[in-house]
Amino acid sequence: MHQLIASHHNPKIRSLLSLEKPRERKKQCLFIIEGKKEIGLAIRAGYRVGNLFFCENLIRVEEVMELGLPDKALLPVTRDVFERIAVRENTGGVIAVAEQKTHRLDQLQLSVNPLLLVLESVEKPGNLGAILRTADAAALDAVVICDPQTDLYNPNVIRSSVGCIFTTQIASVTSEEAIAWLTSNQIRFFCTSLHASVPYYEQDFTTACAVVMGTESQGLSSLWTTRSHGNVIIPMAGMADSMNVSTAAAVVVFEATRQRRFIAK
């Protein structure tokens, strides 16, 4: 195991800190994972994990070694250094650097009767993370992110997803590519929209299909709503005219799984 790192100016620490910037994450094709649970999920999902920084004041070496990484990858740091590199609170004393994956449509492995969630121009990392958490809970086949306005590997996406970014199949493409792919795979798609819509619980989601969500501020573009196989709406009885997109996604997705006689795993 390496010698204890006690300086913020250590090259490995400086390299890690550079990954807080989206430009550097994209350039190096690397990202940061905080928390033992999240790191474990990434490893099980086939992500290649490099350096792992840990603080013995916060986590035992034995717990770190349970992740199965080689000793040369384990880098002990002082508490002061760890607090400098930690993005969130309560990380459990461990942070890792991992290689990003590609997220192409042709990599998705679908079930016989797939259920997917499509997001157009999602912009808030917290919303994206929460939606990925819902996708995992509902055991969706995949989440397709179209024309994203936020970095998939933003630390806040990983944090708010509680590691479910690693447990859910994801593709990141343009809306045009997604529509063409859905059509070629005979997957119907239903858009959430305020216009020409039926209540979400009246739509049949039992066949191969995708639920399509837009942003809270703009909703979905006409590119989707004019080509959909049906538009759905969540009836609202209060004064608010919109819902948080992650909440709305959960409402519609779990209605779809209810129709499919969803059984919790």
Summary of the structure (lengths in Angstrom):
residues: 265
radius of gyration: 20.4
end to end distance: 38.8
largest distance: 64.4
contacts: 840
relative contact order: 0.14
helix: 35%
strand: 21%
